[in-house]
Every structure is written in C-alpha cells, then in structure tokens.
Amino acid sequence: MSAHLQWMVVRNCSSFLLKRNNQTYSTARNSFRYNGLIHRKTVGVEPAPDGKGIVVVLKKRAGQRRLATSYVRVRIRRDARGSLRSLRHLISKNRYRRDLRMVRG
C-alpha cells in the first residue's frame, strides 16, 4: 500500500488529537511528513537511559508488519559533536529522506 493511501486512512486517527468545543486540535505534529507509521524509512533520536549519549531508533526494511520487531535501537556514546556527526553520516549513507536532516542554524 502506498504511503499516501495510508496517510488518507490514518490522518484523522491519532492519539494526540483533542476534541473540545466541537473543534479538533492536535498536541503534536500530525502531518504526512512527520508520521513514522506510513514511511518505509524513519529515524528517531532519544536520550540514553543513563544520560550518556543518544539512542537512534531506525525502522527496518523487512518485517514492517510486525511492529514489535520492526525497529532497531543503536546507542551512540560520543561527545555532542561526534554523535551529531555519526547521526548525519548514518542518515546520508543509508539514503534516508533528505527532509530528516537537521537545518543549519
């Protein structure tokens, strides 16, 4: 199933949608670009449980129908600059979407 068709089905079903006074509000970004369920390649960055480094969550290409095993967690224990360099290298070399790269500030 294409990503656009999946987005048409999922877009009004989010756990972050709030309905108040006959209006629908979202507490998170609910858009096609940021939805991790419908795209084949997704990247997530979390802080490490002990506070040292980061954990990069990647979506596997195989087995996407089994949600429990469709994600891989990689821990990066470097300084801030080194972990950012590793993350950029990981995204560019594995040919992830260009819009996932951080904007230079």
C-alpha positions in Angstrom: 0.0 0.0 0.0 1.4 3.4 -0.9 2.3 5.9 1.8 -0.2 8.4 0.5 -3.1 5.9 0.8 -2.0 5.0 4.3 -2.0 8.7 5.2 -5.5 9.2 4.0 -6.6 6.3 6.3 -4.6 7.3 9.4 -4.7 11.1 9.3 -7.8 11.5 11.5 -6.8 8.7 13.9 -4.1 10.0 16.2 -3.7 9.6 19.9 -2.6 13.2 20.1 -5.9 14.6 18.7 -8.1 16.5 21.2 -11.7 17.4 20.7 -13.0 20.4 22.6 -15.9 22.7 21.9 -16.7 20.9 18.6 -13.1 21.7 17.4 -10.3 19.2 16.8 -6.8 20.2 18.0 -3.6 18.3 17.8 -0.9 18.3 20.6 1.7 17.0 18.2 2.6 17.4 14.5 0.1 15.3 12.7 1.2 15.6 9.1 2.3 13.4 6.3 5.9 14.5 6.6 6.4 13.6 10.3 4.3 10.4 10.5 6.5 7.5 11.3 4.0 4.7 10.7 3.5 5.2 7.0 7.0 5.8 5.7 9.4 2.9 5.0 12.4 4.6 6.4 12.2 6.5 9.7 14.7 7.8 12.2 14.1 8.7 15.8 16.6 10.2 18.3 16.1 9.6 22.1 18.3 10.4 25.1 20.1 7.3 26.5 18.5 5.9 29.7 21.6 6.7 31.8 22.0 10.1 30.3 25.3 9.3 28.5 24.9 9.5 24.7 21.9 9.1 22.5 19.8 6.2 21.2 19.0 6.2 17.4 15.8 4.3 16.5 15.7 3.1 12.9 12.9 1.3 11.1 13.9 -2.0 9.5 13.1 -2.6 5.8 12.0 -6.2 6.4 9.2 -7.2 8.7 7.3 -3.9 8.9 4.0 -5.6 9.5 5.3 -6.9 12.9 5.6 -3.6 14.8 7.3 -5.1 17.9 10.4 -6.2 15.8 10.3 -3.6 13.1 12.6 -1.1 14.9 16.3 -1.3 15.7 17.9 0.7 18.5 21.5 1.8 18.2 23.3 3.5 21.1 25.9 6.2 20.3 28.3 7.1 23.2 30.3 10.0 22.0 30.5 13.7 22.7 27.9 16.1 21.3 29.8 16.9 18.1 30.8 13.3 17.4 27.3 11.9 18.0 25.9 14.6 15.7 28.4 13.7 13.0 27.6 10.0 13.4 23.9 10.6 13.1 24.3 12.8 9.9 26.6 10.1 8.4 24.1 7.4 9.3 21.2 9.3 7.6 23.1 10.2 4.5 24.9 6.9 3.8 21.7 4.8 4.3 19.9 7.1 1.9 17.2 8.3 4.3 14.9 11.1 3.4 16.6 14.4 2.9 14.0 16.3 5.0 15.1 14.3 8.1 18.4 16.1 8.1 18.7 18.9 10.6 18.5 22.5 9.4 21.7 24.5 9.8 21.2 27.3 12.3 
